[in-house]
């Protein structure tokens, strides 16, 4: 159980770091992204472990990554688009 928790937290941090590195203009502060990634992965591991039991570490880590990616996607802001001005403005 401890290995799954540490592994999922590390995977969540890695995924959050990659998202913050690749999309810095669409995400809030880096500390918020990293903490959301780690918390989402830990929660995902807990939910997967509770739902499926002790099926294996790999299944638990896949569930942790899925919930982590879903929680990080909630932080994304819309991309800035060029706003057209009307002719009367």
ChimeraX attribute file (.defattr): number of C-alpha atoms within 10 A of each C-alpha:
attribute: neighborCount
match mode: 1-to-1
recipient: residues
	/A:1	11
	/A:2	7
	/A:3	9
	/A:4	19
	/A:5	20
	/A:6	14
	/A:7	19
	/A:8	30
	/A:9	26
	/A:10	16
	/A:11	21
	/A:12	30
	/A:13	22
	/A:14	15
	/A:15	21
	/A:16	27
	/A:17	17
	/A:18	13
	/A:19	21
	/A:20	21
	/A:21	12
	/A:22	11
	/A:23	12
	/A:24	14
	/A:25	14
	/A:26	15
	/A:27	20
	/A:28	14
	/A:29	11
	/A:30	15
	/A:31	12
	/A:32	14
	/A:33	23
	/A:34	21
	/A:35	16
	/A:36	21
	/A:37	31
	/A:38	26
	/A:39	20
	/A:40	26
	/A:41	35
	/A:42	27
	/A:43	20
	/A:44	28
	/A:45	29
	/A:46	19
	/A:47	16
	/A:48	20
	/A:49	21
	/A:50	11
	/A:51	11
	/A:52	11
	/A:53	11
	/A:54	12
	/A:55	11
	/A:56	11
	/A:57	16
	/A:58	10
	/A:59	15
	/A:60	27
	/A:61	24
	/A:62	17
	/A:63	21
	/A:64	32
	/A:65	25
	/A:66	16
	/A:67	23
	/A:68	28
	/A:69	20
	/A:70	15
	/A:71	20
	/A:72	23
	/A:73	12
	/A:74	10
	/A:75	14
	/A:76	16
	/A:77	11
	/A:78	9
	/A:79	8
	/A:80	8
	/A:81	6
	/A:82	6
	/A:83	6
	/A:84	6
	/A:85	7
	/A:86	6
	/A:87	5
	/A:88	4
	/A:89	4
